[in-house]
Amino acid sequence: MDTLSIRIKIGDREYPMKVKADEEARIRRVGKLINDKIKKYREEFGLEDRQDLLAMVAFDCMVESIELNETQGQEDEQVRTMVEQVNQRLESLL
């Protein structure tokens, strides 16, 4: 697979990266999302310290990740329950 050398700017710094060509758009989108969150915290809370801003962004991302995992777990359980119900109905017909 082709790899590309790109530079992603996060906050006030640029970071060189090697990424797969098919992942470039996703990586750039993630960089933009991080910068958007940095801007949000800078504006909402008046934070200027780069470490504080990145800590808040990291915290926010982990909260979102946990919420997503919990939601997926609940949805998985609902699907599992529905499949079990369908299996029981099919078994009763056989």
N, C-alpha and C positions, 0 to 999 in steps of 0.2 A: 504494500500500500504506500502511496506517495505521502511523504511528510513535508510540511511547509515550515519555514522559519518565520515566525510572526512576532510582533511586539504588541503587548497589551498594556494600556495605561490604566493603572488603578490608583486613584487619588492623584498624587503629584509625581508618581514614579512610573517608569516604563519597565516592563518585564519581558525579556526575550523568552520565547517558547518554541518548542518543536511540537507540531500537532499533525494529526492525520488530516489529509485534505478534506475528507468528508465530515470532519468535526470542527473545521475552522469557523463556520457560521455560528455554531453553538457556543464555542469558546468566546468569540467576540460578543455574542449576546450576553453571556454571563458577565463579561467585563463591563458591559454597559449597565446591566442590572446592579452590579456592585457600586458603580459610580453614581447611579441614580439614588441608591440607598444612602451613600455618603452625603450626597447633596441634600437629601431629605433630613438627615440628622443634623447637618450643619445649619440648615435653615430653621428647623423646628426647635432645636435645643441650643443653638448658638455655639456649638462645639467647634473648635478649630484645631485641637490637638489631633494629629493624624492617628496616633495609637488609640485614643478614645473613640474616634470615628470608626476605625477598623474593628475595634472590639464590639461596638454596638452593632455593626453590620454582621459580624460573625454570630453574635447572639441572636439577632433577628433571623438569620438564615437557619440556625439550628432549631429555633422555635417553629419555623415554617416546615422544616424537614420532619420534626417529630409529629406535628399536626397531620402532615401528609401521610406518614407511616401509620398513624392511628386510624385515619380515615380509610386507608387502603385495607387495613386489617379488619375493620368493621364491614367493609364491602365484601372482602373475601369470605367472611363468616356468613354473610347473607347469601352469597352465591352457593356456598357449601350447603347451607340449610335447604335452599331451593332444589339443588341437585339431589340431596338425600330424599326430599319429598317426592320428586319425580321418580327416583329409583324405587321407593316404596310403592308408589302407585303402579309402576310397571310390574313389580314382583307380584302384586296382588292380582294382576290380570293374567299372569302366567299360570 
